[in-house]
């Protein structure tokens, strides 16, 4: 295997690895956005309850 082959394979490996990590981060981001929306909705419910109690 020549240096050029190694460099190409290494570049392919890095591109694949980076793409995989980007996909993982996107999924985590999507999950966190959903959690944030759920917490915001829960907070609004709590605030509405306390406004009703006052």
Biopython code that builds the backbone (N, CA, C, O; Angstrom):
import numpy as np
from Bio.PDB.StructureBuilder import StructureBuilder

atoms = [
    (1, "UNK", "N", (0.862, -1.182, 0.000)),
    (1, "UNK", "CA", (0.000, 0.000, 0.000)),
    (1, "UNK", "C", (0.899, 1.233, 0.000)),
    (1, "UNK", "O", (1.769, 1.391, 0.856)),
    (2, "UNK", "N", (0.668, 2.089, -0.969)),
    (2, "UNK", "CA", (1.472, 3.287, -1.068)),
    (2, "UNK", "C", (0.939, 4.376, -0.157)),
    (2, "UNK", "O", (-0.139, 4.256, 0.427)),
    (3, "UNK", "N", (1.707, 5.424, -0.052)),
    (3, "UNK", "CA", (1.308, 6.542, 0.802)),
    (3, "UNK", "C", (0.008, 7.165, 0.317)),
    (3, "UNK", "O", (-0.818, 7.582, 1.128)),
    (4, "UNK", "N", (-0.184, 7.232, -0.998)),
    (4, "UNK", "CA", (-1.404, 7.803, -1.560)),
    (4, "UNK", "C", (-2.615, 6.968, -1.170)),
    (4, "UNK", "O", (-3.651, 7.514, -0.791)),
    (5, "UNK", "N", (-2.489, 5.644, -1.262)),
    (5, "UNK", "CA", (-3.589, 4.754, -0.856)),
    (5, "UNK", "C", (-3.915, 4.947, 0.616)),
    (5, "UNK", "O", (-5.080, 5.049, 1.002)),
    (6, "UNK", "N", (-2.866, 4.996, 1.432)),
    (6, "UNK", "CA", (-3.074, 5.188, 2.864)),
    (6, "UNK", "C", (-3.786, 6.507, 3.139)),
    (6, "UNK", "O", (-4.735, 6.554, 3.922)),
    (7, "UNK", "N", (-3.333, 7.567, 2.500)),
    (7, "UNK", "CA", (-3.952, 8.878, 2.712)),
    (7, "UNK", "C", (-5.420, 8.879, 2.296)),
    (7, "UNK", "O", (-6.259, 9.467, 2.979)),
    (8, "UNK", "N", (-5.729, 8.230, 1.188)),
    (8, "UNK", "CA", (-7.120, 8.163, 0.720)),
    (8, "UNK", "C", (-7.980, 7.362, 1.689)),
    (8, "UNK", "O", (-9.094, 7.770, 2.019)),
    (9, "UNK", "N", (-7.468, 6.232, 2.140)),
    (9, "UNK", "CA", (-8.229, 5.406, 3.082)),
    (9, "UNK", "C", (-8.398, 6.128, 4.414)),
    (9, "UNK", "O", (-9.465, 6.074, 5.026)),
    (10, "UNK", "N", (-7.356, 6.794, 4.852)),
    (10, "UNK", "CA", (-7.428, 7.541, 6.104)),
    (10, "UNK", "C", (-8.437, 8.680, 5.985)),
    (10, "UNK", "O", (-9.216, 8.915, 6.909)),
    (11, "UNK", "N", (-8.428, 9.384, 4.864)),
    (11, "UNK", "CA", (-9.383, 10.464, 4.634)),
    (11, "UNK", "C", (-10.821, 9.921, 4.603)),
    (11, "UNK", "O", (-11.729, 10.529, 5.169)),
    (12, "UNK", "N", (-11.019, 8.785, 3.945)),
    (12, "UNK", "CA", (-12.346, 8.153, 3.921)),
    (12, "UNK", "C", (-12.795, 7.788, 5.334)),
    (12, "UNK", "O", (-13.944, 8.012, 5.713)),
    (13, "UNK", "N", (-11.866, 7.222, 6.106)),
    (13, "UNK", "CA", (-12.180, 6.860, 7.491)),
    (13, "UNK", "C", (-12.571, 8.095, 8.300)),
    (13, "UNK", "O", (-13.573, 8.083, 9.015)),
    (14, "UNK", "N", (-11.780, 9.158, 8.184)),
    (14, "UNK", "CA", (-12.076, 10.383, 8.934)),
    (14, "UNK", "C", (-13.414, 10.984, 8.521)),
    (14, "UNK", "O", (-14.193, 11.409, 9.374)),
    (15, "UNK", "N", (-13.683, 11.021, 7.227)),
    (15, "UNK", "CA", (-14.955, 11.556, 6.746)),
    (15, "UNK", "C", (-16.127, 10.748, 7.286)),
    (15, "UNK", "O", (-17.140, 11.310, 7.701)),
    (16, "UNK", "N", (-15.985, 9.428, 7.277)),
    (16, "UNK", "CA", (-17.035, 8.550, 7.788)),
    (16, "UNK", "C", (-17.231, 8.776, 9.287)),
    (16, "UNK", "O", (-18.362, 8.874, 9.763)),
    (17, "UNK", "N", (-16.138, 8.856, 10.018)),
    (17, "UNK", "CA", (-16.195, 9.067, 11.467)),
    (17, "UNK", "C", (-16.853, 10.403, 11.804)),
    (17, "UNK", "O", (-17.720, 10.475, 12.675)),
    (18, "UNK", "N", (-16.439, 11.445, 11.116)),
    (18, "UNK", "CA", (-16.997, 12.773, 11.365)),
    (18, "UNK", "C", (-18.482, 12.795, 11.011)),
    (18, "UNK", "O", (-19.277, 13.379, 11.748)),
    (19, "UNK", "N", (-18.866, 12.182, 9.919)),
    (19, "UNK", "CA", (-20.277, 12.128, 9.526)),
    (19, "UNK", "C", (-21.100, 11.400, 10.583)),
    (19, "UNK", "O", (-22.210, 11.821, 10.907)),
    (20, "UNK", "N", (-20.561, 10.317, 11.118)),
    (20, "UNK", "CA", (-21.253, 9.559, 12.164)),
    (20, "UNK", "C", (-21.431, 10.414, 13.414)),
    (20, "UNK", "O", (-22.508, 10.427, 14.009)),
    (21, "UNK", "N", (-20.391, 11.122, 13.810)),
    (21, "UNK", "CA", (-20.466, 11.975, 15.001)),
    (21, "UNK", "C", (-21.456, 13.118, 14.784)),
    (21, "UNK", "O", (-22.194, 13.479, 15.701)),
    (22, "UNK", "N", (-21.478, 13.684, 13.593)),
    (22, "UNK", "CA", (-22.429, 14.755, 13.283)),
    (22, "UNK", "C", (-23.853, 14.233, 13.404)),
    (22, "UNK", "O", (-24.718, 14.915, 13.955)),
    (23, "UNK", "N", (-24.106, 13.035, 12.896)),
    (23, "UNK", "CA", (-25.441, 12.446, 13.009)),
    (23, "UNK", "C", (-25.827, 12.204, 14.456)),
    (23, "UNK", "O", (-26.976, 12.429, 14.837)),
    (24, "UNK", "N", (-24.869, 11.741, 15.276)),
    (24, "UNK", "CA", (-25.142, 11.539, 16.700)),
    (24, "UNK", "C", (-25.495, 12.865, 17.375)),
    (24, "UNK", "O", (-26.434, 12.932, 18.168)),
    (25, "UNK", "N", (-24.749, 13.903, 17.063)),
    (25, "UNK", "CA", (-24.992, 15.216, 17.659)),
    (25, "UNK", "C", (-26.350, 15.761, 17.216)),
    (25, "UNK", "O", (-27.073, 16.349, 18.020)),
    (26, "UNK", "N", (-26.695, 15.571, 15.956)),
    (26, "UNK", "CA", (-28.010, 16.016, 15.472)),
    (26, "UNK", "C", (-29.137, 15.313, 16.211)),
    (26, "UNK", "O", (-30.134, 15.938, 16.570)),
    (27, "UNK", "N", (-28.979, 13.996, 16.440)),
    (27, "UNK", "CA", (-29.999, 13.247, 17.165)),
    (27, "UNK", "C", (-30.100, 13.739, 18.608)),
    (27, "UNK", "O", (-31.198, 13.923, 19.134)),
    (28, "UNK", "N", (-28.950, 13.950, 19.239)),
    (28, "UNK", "CA", (-28.951, 14.463, 20.610)),
    (28, "UNK", "C", (-29.608, 15.834, 20.659)),
    (28, "UNK", "O", (-30.374, 16.122, 21.579)),
    (29, "UNK", "N", (-29.317, 16.672, 19.689)),
    (29, "UNK", "CA", (-29.894, 18.011, 19.631)),
    (29, "UNK", "C", (-31.411, 17.918, 19.497)),
    (29, "UNK", "O", (-32.149, 18.627, 20.180)),
    (30, "UNK", "N", (-31.867, 17.035, 18.610)),
    (30, "UNK", "CA", (-33.300, 16.847, 18.406)),
    (30, "UNK", "C", (-33.965, 16.394, 19.709)),
    (30, "UNK", "O", (-35.027, 16.895, 20.078)),
    (31, "UNK", "N", (-33.332, 15.443, 20.399)),
    (31, "UNK", "CA", (-33.865, 14.965, 21.669)),
    (31, "UNK", "C", (-33.894, 16.072, 22.719)),
    (31, "UNK", "O", (-34.863, 16.197, 23.467)),
    (32, "UNK", "N", (-32.840, 16.868, 22.773)),
    (32, "UNK", "CA", (-32.782, 17.963, 23.743)),
    (32, "UNK", "C", (-33.826, 19.037, 23.448)),
    (32, "UNK", "O", (-34.415, 19.598, 24.372)),
    (33, "UNK", "N", (-34.056, 19.322, 22.178)),
    (33, "UNK", "CA", (-35.087, 20.293, 21.810)),
    (33, "UNK", "C", (-36.460, 19.781, 22.246)),
    (33, "UNK", "O", (-37.284, 20.551, 22.740)),
    (34, "UNK", "N", (-36.703, 18.492, 22.064)),
    (34, "UNK", "CA", (-37.980, 17.910, 22.495)),
    (34, "UNK", "C", (-38.115, 17.981, 24.013)),
    (34, "UNK", "O", (-39.193, 18.288, 24.523)),
    (35, "UNK", "N", (-37.033, 17.701, 24.740)),
    (35, "UNK", "CA", (-37.062, 17.804, 26.201)),
    (35, "UNK", "C", (-37.314, 19.243, 26.637)),
    (35, "UNK", "O", (-38.073, 19.490, 27.574)),
    (36, "UNK", "N", (-36.686, 20.173, 25.964)),
    (36, "UNK", "CA", (-36.864, 21.590, 26.287)),
    (36, "UNK", "C", (-38.318, 22.003, 26.079)),
    (36, "UNK", "O", (-38.885, 22.722, 26.902)),
    (37, "UNK", "N", (-38.919, 21.551, 24.984)),
    (37, "UNK", "CA", (-40.315, 21.878, 24.707)),
    (37, "UNK", "C", (-41.227, 21.284, 25.780)),
    (37, "UNK", "O", (-42.176, 21.930, 26.223)),
    (38, "UNK", "N", (-40.935, 20.055, 26.191)),
    (38, "UNK", "CA", (-41.741, 19.412, 27.234)),
    (38, "UNK", "C", (-41.607, 20.161, 28.557)),
    (38, "UNK", "O", (-42.595, 20.354, 29.265)),
    (39, "UNK", "N", (-40.399, 20.580, 28.889)),
    (39, "UNK", "CA", (-40.188, 21.331, 30.130)),
    (39, "UNK", "C", (-40.869, 22.696, 30.076)),
    (39, "UNK", "O", (-41.427, 23.156, 31.072)),
    (40, "UNK", "N", (-40.823, 23.332, 28.926)),
    (40, "UNK", "CA", (-41.483, 24.633, 28.783)),
    (40, "UNK", "C", (-42.987, 24.481, 28.963)),
    (40, "UNK", "O", (-43.633, 25.318, 29.592)),
    (41, "UNK", "N", (-43.534, 23.417, 28.410)),
    (41, "UNK", "CA", (-44.967, 23.180, 28.556)),
    (41, "UNK", "C", (-45.314, 22.894, 30.019)),
    (41, "UNK", "O", (-46.327, 23.378, 30.523)),
    (42, "UNK", "N", (-44.480, 22.113, 30.694)),
    (42, "UNK", "CA", (-44.715, 21.814, 32.099)),
    (42, "UNK", "C", (-44.619, 23.094, 32.938)),
    (42, "UNK", "O", (-45.420, 23.302, 33.850)),
    (43, "UNK", "N", (-43.648, 23.941, 32.631)),
    (43, "UNK", "CA", (-43.486, 25.199, 33.343)),
    (43, "UNK", "C", (-44.720, 26.079, 33.161)),
    (43, "UNK", "O", (-45.201, 26.685, 34.118)),
    (44, "UNK", "N", (-45.227, 26.147, 31.941)),
    (44, "UNK", "CA", (-46.437, 26.930, 31.691)),
    (44, "UNK", "C", (-47.610, 26.390, 32.493)),
    (44, "UNK", "O", (-48.413, 27.164, 33.014)),
    (45, "UNK", "N", (-47.717, 25.075, 32.597)),
    (45, "UNK", "CA", (-48.786, 24.463, 33.384)),
    (45, "UNK", "C", (-48.652, 24.848, 34.852)),
    (45, "UNK", "O", (-49.632, 25.207, 35.504)),
    (46, "UNK", "N", (-47.432, 24.769, 35.360)),
    (46, "UNK", "CA", (-47.198, 25.137, 36.763)),
    (46, "UNK", "C", (-47.500, 26.611, 37.011)),
    (46, "UNK", "O", (-48.127, 26.968, 38.009)),
    (47, "UNK", "N", (-47.048, 27.460, 36.092)),
    (47, "UNK", "CA", (-47.308, 28.897, 36.238)),
    (47, "UNK", "C", (-48.801, 29.176, 36.181)),
    (47, "UNK", "O", (-49.305, 30.005, 36.939)),
    (48, "UNK", "N", (-49.514, 28.496, 35.293)),
    (48, "UNK", "CA", (-50.964, 28.680, 35.202)),
    (48, "UNK", "C", (-51.633, 28.215, 36.491)),
    (48, "UNK", "O", (-52.570, 28.859, 36.961)),
    (49, "UNK", "N", (-51.172, 27.114, 37.066)),
    (49, "UNK", "CA", (-51.732, 26.616, 38.317)),
    (49, "UNK", "C", (-51.535, 27.624, 39.436)),
    (49, "UNK", "O", (-52.467, 27.933, 40.179)),
    (50, "UNK", "N", (-50.306, 28.139, 39.554)),
    (50, "UNK", "CA", (-50.030, 29.080, 40.647)),
    (50, "UNK", "C", (-50.764, 30.400, 40.439)),
    (50, "UNK", "O", (-51.182, 31.040, 41.404)),
    (51, "UNK", "N", (-50.919, 30.802, 39.195)),
    (51, "UNK", "CA", (-51.697, 32.038, 38.922)),
    (51, "UNK", "C", (-53.165, 31.789, 39.319)),
    (51, "UNK", "O", (-53.827, 32.693, 39.828)),
    (52, "UNK", "N", (-53.659, 30.602, 39.095)),
    (52, "UNK", "CA", (-55.025, 30.257, 39.465)),
    (52, "UNK", "C", (-55.172, 30.211, 40.985)),
    (52, "UNK", "O", (-56.195, 30.636, 41.520)),
    (53, "UNK", "N", (-54.160, 29.701, 41.680)),
    (53, "UNK", "CA", (-54.217, 29.578, 43.137)),
    (53, "UNK", "C", (-54.162, 30.933, 43.812)),
    (53, "UNK", "O", (-54.716, 31.091, 44.899)),
    (54, "UNK", "N", (-53.517, 31.912, 43.209)),
    (54, "UNK", "CA", (-53.409, 33.244, 43.815)),
    (54, "UNK", "C", (-54.708, 33.918, 43.637)),
    (54, "UNK", "O", (-54.875, 35.061, 44.065)),
]
sb = StructureBuilder()
sb.init_structure("model")
sb.init_model(0)
sb.init_chain("A")
sb.init_seg("    ")
for serial, (resi, resn, name, xyz) in enumerate(atoms, 1):
    if name == "N":
        sb.init_residue(resn, " ", resi, " ")
    sb.init_atom(name, np.array(xyz, "f"), 0.0, 1.0, " ", f" {name:<3s}", serial, name[0])
structure = sb.get_structure()
